[in-house]
Amino acid sequence: MIEMIYWIASYFVGTVLTAWFVGKWKGVDLREHKSGNLGARNAGTVLGKDAFIVTFLGDAGKGALIVWIGHLLNLSTTSIAIGAVAVTLGHLFPLWLKGRGGKGIATFIGVTLAFHPISFLAVIGVMLIGLVITRSATLSMNLAFPAYAIALAFENVISSALFFLLIVIILWRHRSDTKESWDDAWWHSK
């Protein structure tokens, strides 16, 4: 019973979109500007660096908070992984905004860093290598996020599978950014 309450609460915590509140504070509906996305990148593009930082920290923080609460409640690793997925899905698909949330990067970083920091080192390593090779944060992310699920598989296969499913959804939400980055990549300009 406690797990079910935790998972439902995780989803609803995820629907608290920092960018929406930052936009309202600045008198701007970010859904009507640039990408229309309620995430840190769009907040930063429209409202500046401070908005990016506040949004990123807020969205990552809610993800880390859910993992921390799961540990506090002494839930199983699998239950906490489900909560981590739920908070990120809440961010991606908030009911109160008709499913038009963010793209999940900051929340994913928060949950993965809190869930298993050692596996998160794989994200950092692959991201840095990817940046050197591709010179694109978006393309590097496409390589780095699956590295987390692979590294996590050595500890917990079920959690790894849950995070891999979440990664597929996040990468799908970034498909237009990925295509744009691929088309603009340095190897296409030669």
Buried (B, 14 or more C-beta within 10 A) or exposed (E): EEBEEBBEBBBBBBBBBBBBBBBEEBEBEBBEBEBEBBBBBBBBBBBEEEBBEBBBBBBBBBBBBBBBBBEEBEBEBBBBBBBBBBBBBBBBBBEEEEEBBBBBBBBBBBBBBBBBEEBBBBBEEBBEBBBEEBBBBBBBBBBBBBBBBBBBBEEBEBBBBBBBEBBEBBBEBBEEBBEEBBEEBEEEEE
